[in-house]
Amino acid sequence: MRGHIAVSGGSIGGLFAALALAEAGWRVTVFEKVRSALSGRGAGIVTHEPLLKALGSIGVSLQDIGVEVRSRRVFDKFGKIVSEREFPQLVTSWDMIYSLLHARLPRELYFTDTSVLNWENVAGKVNVHLSDGSVQQFDALIGADGYRSAVRSKFVERPAPAYSGYVVWRAVVDETSIEPNLRDAFFDDFSFFIPNRGQVIGYPIPGFDNETNKGSRRYNIVWYKPTSHDELVDLLTDESGKVHEISIPPPLVRREVVDCALMAAEVDLPWMFSEAFKCAASPFLAPIYDYVSPRFCCGNVCLLGDAAALIRPHVGMGVTKAAEDALCLSSCLRANRTIEEAFEAYDAARRPIALMINARSQRLGSFVQGEDPKGNLDGASHPFEDEIVRLTATADF
C-alpha cells in the first residue's frame, strides 16, 4: 500500500478519484457530507470517448450504460425540422454513472454525513478536521467537494462568482408520461431549438431504475434562459423570503417561480418542448457561473472536478473533466517522487485544459445571450447554428 489519501466529496468526481487511486495501490477514504448515498442529483449526461475510456480503466462495465442517439435535429418555433445531421452519440444520466462508480467502492471506504471543515499541511502529512470533531492524519487530501469547496477556501481567496447572465432550467420526463405523438416527434434524437436569445436542447436518457429499453427511458430537457440580476435574485428567494447565495436547492424554489417558467415555456418554446416540460414532475433551475481556480494544489492538497474549475454545461464535459482529472492525478502520483511534486505536475497538466474547456463553454454560452441581427425569434435560421450544433456536448478540441 503506497499511502493513505483522503477525498473530500463523495459525488462522481470524488468516486472517480477514489477508484483511480485505489487501482494504483493507494489506500483511500472518502468523506461525503450528505447523510445518505447520493441519487437523483442530476439529469442527463452526454458521454465522450475519454469518459468511456476512463470508466473502462477503473473496471466499470460499459454494457447498457446509456441510450444511443443517431442524429441531431434543429426545430423552429412551430416544431418544424429546419436541419438534421447524423451524429451518433451515447447519452446517459447522472444517476447511472454515480451508481456504477458507487457500487465499485467498498462501503468501508465511504463515510456519509461527514465533511472536511479544515486542514493543515504538517511535516509532509495533512491533518484533516472533520465535522464529527475528529482530526485525522493522511498522506494527502483531494478536494472534490464542488464549487463551494471548503478544501479550496483554505489556500485560494473566496472567488466572486462571475454570473453569466442566464440560468438553466432542467426537467426530466418519464417516457410513459409522454403522449405517443409527442414521443414520436422528437424523443429519440438530440434536439435543438435556437432562437434569438435563449436555447433548448433535449435527448433521451436511462430511466429511474437505469433502464435503457424503449418505453422505460426518460427525456432530459435543458433550457438556457437569459435572466437579469434582479430577476435572478427573485428566483433565488425562497418562500420564507431568504435569498440564497449562488444557487437554491430545488425543493426551496417557490411554486410561483416554477409556474412562471411553465407559462414562459408555453409561449416561447416549440410545442413538443413545452408539452414535455409541463409533464416534468419537478423542473429545477441553476444560475450559470464561470470559475477556474488560479491554483489546483497546495502542498499535499489538490483540487479536482468542480472544486478546481466550474465549467458552463454547454460543452457537456463536467463528468468527463472530473474523470480525466482523476486519471491524470493518479498518473502524476506514479511518475513523481513526492506527493507535492505530483500535485504540481497535475496542476501544470490540468489547469490549461480547464481554461481551454472554459473558453469553449463561454463561446457557446455567448449564443444564448447574443442578439441575432435578423431578430430570429422563431429559431428558423440562426447565423451560428452549424457551430452550435457541431460543438455542443462534444469533446472535439
PLY file of the C-alpha trace (Angstrom):
ply
format ascii 1.0
element vertex 397
property float x
property float y
property float z
element edge 396
property int vertex1
property int vertex2
end_header
0.00 0.00 0.00
1.53 3.30 -1.13
-0.07 5.63 1.43
-3.40 6.93 2.68
-5.31 9.67 0.81
-8.49 11.39 1.97
-11.07 12.52 -0.58
-13.45 15.32 0.41
-16.67 14.81 -1.55
-18.33 11.56 -2.49
-20.06 12.61 -5.68
-18.94 11.49 -9.14
-15.60 13.34 -9.11
-14.67 12.04 -5.67
-15.63 8.49 -6.60
-13.55 8.64 -9.79
-10.57 9.85 -7.76
-11.00 7.19 -5.10
-11.31 4.35 -7.60
-8.41 5.52 -9.77
-6.15 5.86 -6.74
-7.24 2.52 -5.30
-6.43 0.87 -8.66
-2.94 2.42 -8.38
-2.38 0.93 -4.92
-3.30 3.79 -2.59
-5.45 3.41 0.50
-8.40 5.81 0.11
-11.07 7.19 2.45
-13.98 9.26 1.08
-15.92 11.77 3.19
-19.34 12.86 1.92
-21.35 15.48 3.81
-24.76 14.15 2.74
-26.16 11.54 5.10
-27.43 9.02 2.55
-25.98 7.77 -0.71
-26.46 10.34 -3.44
-29.12 9.74 -6.07
-31.34 11.81 -8.30
-28.89 14.71 -8.03
-28.61 15.34 -11.74
-30.24 14.75 -15.05
-28.68 13.98 -18.41
-25.02 13.38 -19.21
-23.55 13.19 -22.69
-20.70 10.71 -22.85
-17.45 11.25 -24.72
-14.77 8.76 -25.71
-12.44 9.96 -22.91
-15.19 9.32 -20.34
-15.85 5.82 -21.64
-12.11 5.07 -21.57
-11.88 6.41 -18.03
-14.76 4.22 -16.87
-13.21 1.18 -18.50
-9.83 1.89 -16.91
-11.30 1.55 -13.41
-13.21 -1.60 -14.26
-16.70 -0.23 -14.95
-18.71 -2.27 -17.44
-19.87 -0.20 -20.40
-22.70 -2.56 -21.29
-26.12 -0.85 -21.27
-24.59 2.32 -19.89
-26.83 4.68 -21.81
-29.13 5.40 -24.74
-27.76 5.81 -28.25
-28.98 8.74 -30.34
-28.28 8.71 -34.05
-28.84 12.28 -35.18
-29.06 15.94 -34.18
-32.12 17.91 -35.23
-32.90 21.61 -35.06
-36.55 22.65 -34.74
-38.16 26.02 -35.28
-40.78 27.60 -33.03
-43.57 25.73 -34.82
-41.99 22.29 -34.38
-40.73 22.02 -37.96
-37.33 20.42 -38.55
-35.08 23.05 -40.11
-31.88 20.98 -40.24
-30.68 17.48 -39.41
-27.33 15.68 -39.39
-26.08 12.24 -38.47
-24.35 12.46 -35.11
-24.18 9.11 -33.23
-23.64 9.57 -29.52
-24.26 7.74 -26.27
-26.23 9.71 -23.68
-26.78 8.65 -20.10
-27.74 10.05 -16.69
-26.03 11.29 -13.57
-27.73 8.52 -11.58
-26.38 5.85 -13.91
-22.75 6.99 -13.68
-22.95 7.57 -9.92
-24.48 4.16 -9.21
-21.85 2.36 -11.31
-19.00 4.12 -9.50
-20.52 3.86 -6.03
-21.09 0.12 -6.43
-17.36 -0.42 -7.08
-16.10 1.39 -3.97
-16.07 -0.76 -0.81
-18.55 0.56 1.76
-15.95 0.78 4.50
-14.08 3.43 2.49
-17.09 5.76 2.09
-18.25 7.83 5.09
-21.53 9.73 4.77
-22.74 12.59 6.99
-19.10 13.65 7.38
-17.44 16.65 5.79
-13.96 18.16 5.75
-14.04 21.50 7.58
-10.34 22.40 7.68
-6.85 21.02 7.12
-3.14 21.76 7.62
-0.01 20.56 5.87
2.24 19.31 8.68
5.66 17.72 8.13
4.75 16.05 4.85
1.32 14.93 6.09
-2.15 16.53 6.11
-4.17 16.91 9.29
-7.85 16.83 8.30
-10.50 18.34 10.59
-13.85 16.59 10.19
-17.40 17.61 11.05
-17.64 14.90 13.72
-14.99 16.79 15.71
-12.13 14.42 14.97
-8.78 15.23 13.38
-7.25 12.52 11.21
-3.87 12.45 9.51
-3.38 11.43 5.87
-0.58 11.49 3.34
-2.66 13.72 1.06
-6.09 15.34 0.69
-8.11 15.72 -2.50
-10.81 18.39 -2.64
-13.62 17.00 -4.79
-16.20 18.94 -2.79
-17.74 21.02 -5.55
-17.81 24.68 -6.47
-18.12 25.88 -2.86
-15.12 23.77 -1.90
-14.10 24.08 1.74
-10.78 22.49 0.82
-10.04 25.19 -1.78
-11.06 28.05 0.51
-8.02 27.35 2.71
-5.49 28.33 0.03
-7.46 30.33 -2.55
-9.33 33.51 -1.69
-13.06 33.02 -1.99
-13.97 33.92 -5.59
-16.59 36.38 -6.62
-18.53 34.10 -9.00
-18.91 35.53 -12.45
-22.62 35.28 -13.26
-23.11 34.62 -16.95
-26.40 36.49 -17.35
-28.59 33.42 -17.80
-29.94 30.39 -15.94
-30.63 26.85 -16.99
-33.98 25.22 -16.36
-33.77 21.44 -16.32
-36.57 18.91 -16.47
-36.65 15.14 -16.68
-39.76 13.42 -18.01
-40.70 9.76 -17.72
-41.25 8.28 -21.19
-44.53 6.68 -20.11
-46.00 10.09 -19.26
-45.47 11.45 -22.78
-48.20 11.05 -25.39
-47.21 8.81 -28.36
-47.44 11.64 -30.92
-45.19 13.81 -28.77
-42.72 10.99 -28.22
-42.58 10.24 -31.94
-41.94 13.90 -32.75
-38.59 14.21 -31.02
-37.85 11.66 -28.28
-35.18 9.54 -29.99
-32.89 12.33 -31.22
-30.64 15.02 -29.81
-32.87 18.04 -30.46
-32.22 21.79 -30.53
-34.26 24.98 -30.59
-32.03 28.02 -31.22
-33.98 31.29 -31.17
-32.80 34.84 -30.72
-31.62 34.90 -27.06
-32.10 31.53 -25.44
-31.59 27.91 -26.34
-33.12 24.49 -25.66
-31.68 21.03 -26.08
-33.22 17.67 -25.28
-32.37 13.98 -25.52
-33.39 10.59 -24.06
-31.61 9.18 -21.01
-31.93 5.98 -18.92
-35.00 5.62 -16.72
-35.21 5.99 -12.95
-34.07 2.41 -12.48
-31.33 2.88 -15.11
-33.41 1.06 -17.72
-32.38 1.83 -21.30
-35.11 -0.06 -23.16
-37.66 1.87 -25.19
-40.68 2.66 -23.04
-38.63 2.77 -19.81
-36.46 5.79 -20.56
-36.68 9.44 -19.57
-36.34 12.63 -21.59
-33.88 15.31 -20.47
-34.66 18.97 -21.25
-32.11 21.76 -20.84
-33.44 25.30 -21.33
-30.99 28.21 -21.21
-32.89 31.40 -20.40
-31.41 34.94 -20.23
-32.10 36.36 -16.77
-31.17 39.76 -15.37
-29.51 40.09 -11.99
-32.71 41.43 -10.41
-34.67 38.53 -11.88
-32.03 36.14 -10.55
-32.42 37.49 -7.01
-36.14 36.76 -7.23
-35.50 33.23 -8.50
-33.15 32.57 -5.58
-35.64 33.80 -2.97
-37.48 31.03 -1.13
-40.94 31.08 0.50
-39.54 32.50 3.74
-38.01 35.47 1.91
-34.44 34.23 2.27
-32.24 35.00 -0.74
-29.85 32.11 -1.37
-26.30 32.78 -2.42
-25.15 31.36 -5.77
-27.94 28.77 -6.12
-31.11 27.50 -4.46
-31.91 23.86 -3.56
-34.66 22.58 -5.90
-37.16 21.87 -3.07
-36.96 25.52 -1.96
-37.82 27.08 -5.32
-41.15 28.90 -4.92
-44.11 27.35 -6.72
-44.88 30.66 -8.40
-41.37 30.67 -9.92
-41.95 27.22 -11.43
-45.41 28.25 -12.66
-43.95 31.32 -14.37
-41.37 29.13 -16.11
-44.10 26.76 -17.31
-46.10 29.68 -18.73
-42.99 31.08 -20.43
-42.27 27.66 -21.94
-45.75 27.57 -23.45
-45.20 30.96 -25.08
-41.53 30.73 -26.06
-40.79 27.10 -26.92
-41.85 24.71 -29.70
-44.92 22.72 -28.74
-43.04 19.47 -28.11
-40.58 21.04 -25.65
-43.38 22.96 -23.95
-45.55 19.87 -23.55
-42.67 17.75 -22.29
-41.67 20.50 -19.84
-45.20 20.50 -18.43
-45.04 16.72 -17.94
-41.99 17.00 -15.68
-42.67 16.34 -12.01
-40.23 18.92 -10.69
-38.38 21.28 -13.05
-35.39 22.92 -11.35
-33.12 25.83 -12.14
-29.46 26.68 -11.77
-27.74 30.01 -12.45
-24.73 29.69 -14.76
-21.37 30.90 -13.46
-17.73 30.76 -14.56
-14.82 29.88 -12.31
-11.37 28.36 -12.77
-9.20 28.25 -9.65
-5.86 30.08 -10.02
-4.23 27.11 -8.27
-5.15 23.44 -8.26
-2.82 22.42 -5.42
-1.10 23.49 -2.20
1.48 21.16 -0.70
-0.09 17.74 -0.23
-3.58 19.01 -1.08
-5.14 19.29 -4.53
-8.47 20.05 -6.23
-10.50 18.04 -8.70
-13.70 18.43 -10.71
-15.91 21.44 -9.95
-13.76 22.37 -6.96
-10.96 23.10 -9.43
-13.00 24.52 -12.31
-16.71 25.14 -12.73
-17.48 24.98 -16.45
-20.71 26.02 -18.16
-22.71 22.94 -19.17
-22.80 23.66 -22.93
-19.73 21.51 -23.54
-21.16 18.60 -21.54
-17.71 17.98 -20.09
-18.30 18.18 -16.33
-18.19 14.45 -15.64
-15.59 13.79 -18.34
-13.33 16.52 -16.94
-13.61 15.09 -13.41
-12.77 11.61 -14.72
-9.74 12.85 -16.62
-8.66 14.91 -13.59
-8.71 11.72 -11.52
-6.73 9.66 -14.03
-4.17 12.43 -14.51
-3.77 12.74 -10.75
-3.16 9.01 -10.40
-0.66 9.09 -13.25
1.25 12.03 -11.75
1.48 10.24 -8.40
3.04 7.24 -10.13
5.54 9.35 -12.09
6.86 11.67 -9.35
8.97 11.06 -6.28
6.85 13.04 -3.81
3.16 13.80 -3.48
3.86 17.52 -3.59
5.79 17.19 -6.87
3.00 15.02 -8.27
0.36 17.60 -7.40
2.41 20.36 -9.02
2.68 18.26 -12.18
-1.07 17.65 -12.06
-1.71 21.41 -11.78
0.55 22.07 -14.77
-1.25 19.43 -16.83
-4.88 20.09 -15.95
-5.24 23.87 -15.47
-4.54 24.68 -19.15
-7.10 22.09 -20.20
-9.69 23.53 -17.81
-9.05 27.00 -19.23
-9.43 25.69 -22.78
-12.72 23.93 -21.98
-13.93 27.03 -20.15
-13.22 29.19 -23.21
-15.25 26.81 -25.41
-18.14 26.88 -22.93
-18.14 30.68 -22.84
-18.17 30.81 -26.63
-21.20 28.52 -26.78
-22.83 30.43 -23.93
-22.47 33.69 -25.82
-25.06 32.48 -28.32
-27.65 32.19 -25.53
-27.42 35.93 -24.91
-26.34 37.18 -28.32
-28.76 39.29 -30.27
-29.32 37.89 -33.74
-29.35 40.96 -36.03
-32.10 39.28 -38.05
-34.31 39.08 -34.96
-34.65 35.31 -35.26
-37.46 34.78 -32.75
-38.71 31.58 -34.37
-35.39 29.73 -34.42
-35.70 29.06 -38.13
-32.27 30.33 -39.19
-29.60 31.12 -36.62
-26.35 32.54 -38.06
-24.23 30.28 -35.81
-26.43 27.19 -36.00
-23.71 24.99 -37.50
-21.19 25.87 -34.79
-23.74 25.40 -32.01
-24.95 22.01 -33.23
-21.45 20.77 -34.06
-19.75 21.74 -30.80
-22.43 21.42 -28.10
-21.67 18.49 -25.78
-18.74 17.18 -27.80
-15.10 16.54 -26.95
-13.91 17.89 -30.30
-10.98 20.03 -29.12
0 1
1 2
2 3
3 4
4 5
5 6
6 7
7 8
8 9
9 10
10 11
11 12
12 13
13 14
14 15
15 16
16 17
17 18
18 19
19 20
20 21
21 22
22 23
23 24
24 25
25 26
26 27
27 28
28 29
29 30
30 31
31 32
32 33
33 34
34 35
35 36
36 37
37 38
38 39
39 40
40 41
41 42
42 43
43 44
44 45
45 46
46 47
47 48
48 49
49 50
50 51
51 52
52 53
53 54
54 55
55 56
56 57
57 58
58 59
59 60
60 61
61 62
62 63
63 64
64 65
65 66
66 67
67 68
68 69
69 70
70 71
71 72
72 73
73 74
74 75
75 76
76 77
77 78
78 79
79 80
80 81
81 82
82 83
83 84
84 85
85 86
86 87
87 88
88 89
89 90
90 91
91 92
92 93
93 94
94 95
95 96
96 97
97 98
98 99
99 100
100 101
101 102
102 103
103 104
104 105
105 106
106 107
107 108
108 109
109 110
110 111
111 112
112 113
113 114
114 115
115 116
116 117
117 118
118 119
119 120
120 121
121 122
122 123
123 124
124 125
125 126
126 127
127 128
128 129
129 130
130 131
131 132
132 133
133 134
134 135
135 136
136 137
137 138
138 139
139 140
140 141
141 142
142 143
143 144
144 145
145 146
146 147
147 148
148 149
149 150
150 151
151 152
152 153
153 154
154 155
155 156
156 157
157 158
158 159
159 160
160 161
161 162
162 163
163 164
164 165
165 166
166 167
167 168
168 169
169 170
170 171
171 172
172 173
173 174
174 175
175 176
176 177
177 178
178 179
179 180
180 181
181 182
182 183
183 184
184 185
185 186
186 187
187 188
188 189
189 190
190 191
191 192
192 193
193 194
194 195
195 196
196 197
197 198
198 199
199 200
200 201
201 202
202 203
203 204
204 205
205 206
206 207
207 208
208 209
209 210
210 211
211 212
212 213
213 214
214 215
215 216
216 217
217 218
218 219
219 220
220 221
221 222
222 223
223 224
224 225
225 226
226 227
227 228
228 229
229 230
230 231
231 232
232 233
233 234
234 235
235 236
236 237
237 238
238 239
239 240
240 241
241 242
242 243
243 244
244 245
245 246
246 247
247 248
248 249
249 250
250 251
251 252
252 253
253 254
254 255
255 256
256 257
257 258
258 259
259 260
260 261
261 262
262 263
263 264
264 265
265 266
266 267
267 268
268 269
269 270
270 271
271 272
272 273
273 274
274 275
275 276
276 277
277 278
278 279
279 280
280 281
281 282
282 283
283 284
284 285
285 286
286 287
287 288
288 289
289 290
290 291
291 292
292 293
293 294
294 295
295 296
296 297
297 298
298 299
299 300
300 301
301 302
302 303
303 304
304 305
305 306
306 307
307 308
308 309
309 310
310 311
311 312
312 313
313 314
314 315
315 316
316 317
317 318
318 319
319 320
320 321
321 322
322 323
323 324
324 325
325 326
326 327
327 328
328 329
329 330
330 331
331 332
332 333
333 334
334 335
335 336
336 337
337 338
338 339
339 340
340 341
341 342
342 343
343 344
344 345
345 346
346 347
347 348
348 349
349 350
350 351
351 352
352 353
353 354
354 355
355 356
356 357
357 358
358 359
359 360
360 361
361 362
362 363
363 364
364 365
365 366
366 367
367 368
368 369
369 370
370 371
371 372
372 373
373 374
374 375
375 376
376 377
377 378
378 379
379 380
380 381
381 382
382 383
383 384
384 385
385 386
386 387
387 388
388 389
389 390
390 391
391 392
392 393
393 394
394 395
395 396
